[in-house]
């Protein structure tokens, strides 16, 4: 209870956003329970657990997340899990998934940048890393997280028969699978109007207006926008390191190491 009061006192804006989102998630959980959708109930419980992760990380690593970063993280979790999955924003709004992956790339780059930057400034380690190196590490960290997430989506689609890697409808394909010689010459088919699936001896026209691409375009689009988000923060982080006192925007997304009372006393 004391820790909760201290958090509300230090970060009133973060606390307000946290309690509002938490109330919305609990309300959604109750509604999903009465609807008998227990998978969404579990998703709501997972969301509540994810909401606590910034606070847990702060206490474990003795760092302080800037208010802006913490609020964005909370909104990001709510937007992906509750709005995206339960409220079906991923299919209702075509650009929703793109925005989420772009923001994910940005946030992951900020986390990777912060981890290396804090290590570089730690007096226990004798390192002096260049701004370019830190920016590259932040970029690579974000892209790695993005790739691992796509692995997770592919595994969910393969083994749990989900559709996390959303399909795309194409009107032109180029494939060597249709090469009549069995060689490596791609055969191009244009102006595709429909695809017929044969299942259980029955022909089922999909009626989608083209060829159904199973997740590949979505995956590449997700990785590309993750690339954009990671590159944007890497550039911001680079210029922040060149002039720390001037990087006001970057400071909103870079955690700071908390000093214990003994270290503060020594500095006095």
Secondary structure, DSSP 8 states (H G I E B T S, - for coil): -HHHHHHHHH-HHHHHHHHHHHHHHHHHHHHHHHTT-HHHHHHHHHHHHHHTHHHHHHHHHTEE--HHHHHHHHHHHIIIIIIIIIS-HHHHSTTHHHHHHHHHHHHHHHHHHHHHHHHHH-TTS-----HHHHHHHHHHHHHHHHHHHHHHHHHHHHHS----S--EEES-EEEGGG-TTSSS--EEE-S----EEEETTEEEE--SSSEEE-SHHHHHHHHHHHHHHHHHHHHHHHHHHHTGGG-HHHHTTS-EE---HHHHHHH-
